[in-house]
Amino acid sequence: MAPRRLAIEALVRIEAEGAYANLVLADMLERSGLPERERAFVTTLVYGTTRMRRSCAWLVDRFLTDAPPPAARAALAVGAYQLAFLHTPAHAAVDATVSASPRRFRGLVNAVLRKVAGALPAADGWPDEPTRLSYPTWIVERLRTDLGEELALGALEVMNEPPPVHVRADGYVQDLASQWVAAAVGAREGDVVADLCAAPGGKATAMAAGGATVVAADVRWSRVTLLAGNVARLAAVDPAASAGRVVVVAADAAHPPFRNDSMDRVLVDAPCSGLGTLRRRPDARWRIEVDDVGRLAALQRTVVSDAAGLVRPGGVLVYSVCTLTGEETLDVDAHLAEVRPDFEPLEPPSGPWHPWGRGALLVPQAADTDGMFLLALRRRG
Ligand SMILES: C[S@@+](CC[C@H](N)C(=O)[O-])C[C@H]1O[C@@H](n2cnc3c(N)ncnc32)[C@H](O)[C@@H]1O
């Protein structure tokens, strides 16, 4: 099957049927029999069109009078994406997309894409920033308020590009921001470390590779299974991964089943709105809702203050989230400062990180990583 036709079918399932982009695409590519290069092109089209859904809809809606059926809408979007964002020459983008479209929509797709090709807006020709950058309005407004215009728009721009892939020495694929968080926990040989939100295990396995024993917990059973699988796989391929140990448990971080004062270090890599990792998950921006932020922030405050109780005197607590909202970063920090005045901040990382409350914020454009917040504290005594 032609790559563009596969992309149109995948987009119908993602947009009209609400399927997860990564799952649908992996499944369809697997069954397609396409060579590697064409698979990469399908991925570019599907992920790119999904990220730029709002921009592409605006580009084509100007030339439509009625809402087209899902397959025609997907064909128009993938055509508009090639024209506006891949800068494919008009004749190639239009002709190839028309022939990949279902036969009954070809006339419509051809007519509309020709008009789109002749009316691509300049950078200042879009109706507003959320449409130009292709995000829900609330995300753009929230980040503008919380980060300021420049950091917010820079972050949103970068998250429209596919992320670079970083592979650790043991073969595990992990973004640099996450590698830096794992390092910031400072786990040493012989330490007992609790990683309370551990699946799929990237940070837990990194910490164990340095010789610590890591108690890695997650609340969702499917995630615990994934975590246990990754731990076993890494231990098999790389003896360094077994320098310490990872003990996998299913547990709710809001009620951690461990003794108080028992851990040398505790990592809370909390569930969050994920607004720092939107380039990694192309459909995530269309799923997360404004109310999720407050609900997650409430969970983060509970989890991190309970987690503080597990840390032995002199031990270290690290809180991290892969998001950029003030509510999930500065406000959680302020809450913790209030309820646990017996914890003092450790020197936050510098370089691409910005000082942020008592911790540090990494915006994705600073070092081409995920966006991340990190707060490291030491318990007095
Ligand atoms: C940001 S991810 C963790 C990523 C992981 N630390 C890594 O580096 O690979 C957050 C995790 O928290 C888990 N989670 C959500 N609510 C939780 C809770 N109440 N207790 C424990 N884990 C929870 C989710 O299932 C998810 O796997």
The ligand as an SDF file (V2000), in Angstrom:
LIG
                    3D

 27 29  0  0  0  0  0  0  0  0999 V2000
    6.2670    9.9930   34.7470 C   0  0  0  0  0  0  0  0  0  0  0  0
    5.8180    8.3250   34.8200 S   0  0  0  0  0  0  0  0  0  0  0  0
    7.2390    7.6000   35.5620 C   0  0  0  0  0  0  0  0  0  0  0  0
    8.4110    7.3780   34.6330 C   0  0  0  0  0  0  0  0  0  0  0  0
    9.5260    6.5660   35.2740 C   0  0  0  0  0  0  0  0  0  0  0  0
    9.9740    7.1630   36.5230 N   0  0  0  0  0  0  0  0  0  0  0  0
   10.7290    6.3920   34.3660 C   0  0  0  0  0  0  0  0  0  0  0  0
   11.6960    7.1060   34.4800 O   0  0  0  0  0  0  0  0  0  0  0  0
   10.6880    5.4810   33.5180 O   0  0  0  0  0  0  0  0  0  0  0  0
    4.6620    8.3120   36.1430 C   0  0  0  0  0  0  0  0  0  0  0  0
    4.2050    6.9440   36.5900 C   0  0  0  0  0  0  0  0  0  0  0  0
    3.4210    7.1260   37.7760 O   0  0  0  0  0  0  0  0  0  0  0  0
    2.4910    6.0760   37.8320 C   0  0  0  0  0  0  0  0  0  0  0  0
    1.4740    6.4680   38.8290 N   0  0  0  0  0  0  0  0  0  0  0  0
    0.3570    7.2010   38.6600 C   0  0  0  0  0  0  0  0  0  0  0  0
   -0.2980    7.3430   39.8440 N   0  0  0  0  0  0  0  0  0  0  0  0
    0.4390    6.6720   40.7640 C   0  0  0  0  0  0  0  0  0  0  0  0
    0.2760    6.4180   42.1550 C   0  0  0  0  0  0  0  0  0  0  0  0
   -0.7660    6.8860   42.8360 N   0  0  0  0  0  0  0  0  0  0  0  0
    1.2150    5.6490   42.7590 N   0  0  0  0  0  0  0  0  0  0  0  0
    2.2770    5.1490   42.0830 C   0  0  0  0  0  0  0  0  0  0  0  0
    2.4710    5.3540   40.7650 N   0  0  0  0  0  0  0  0  0  0  0  0
    1.5690    6.1040   40.1150 C   0  0  0  0  0  0  0  0  0  0  0  0
    2.0070    5.9320   36.4180 C   0  0  0  0  0  0  0  0  0  0  0  0
    1.4620    4.6440   36.2180 O   0  0  0  0  0  0  0  0  0  0  0  0
    3.3030    6.1750   35.6240 C   0  0  0  0  0  0  0  0  0  0  0  0
    3.9100    4.9400   35.3160 O   0  0  0  0  0  0  0  0  0  0  0  0
  1  2  1  0
  2  3  1  0
  2 10  1  0
  3  4  1  0
  4  5  1  0
  5  6  1  0
  5  7  1  0
  7  8  2  0
  7  9  1  0
 10 11  1  0
 11 12  1  0
 11 26  1  0
 12 13  1  0
 13 14  1  0
 13 24  1  0
 14 15  1  0
 14 23  1  0
 15 16  2  0
 16 17  1  0
 17 18  1  0
 17 23  2  0
 18 19  1  0
 18 20  2  0
 20 21  1  0
 21 22  2  0
 22 23  1  0
 24 25  1  0
 24 26  1  0
 26 27  1  0
M  CHG  2   2   1   9  -1
M  END
$$$$
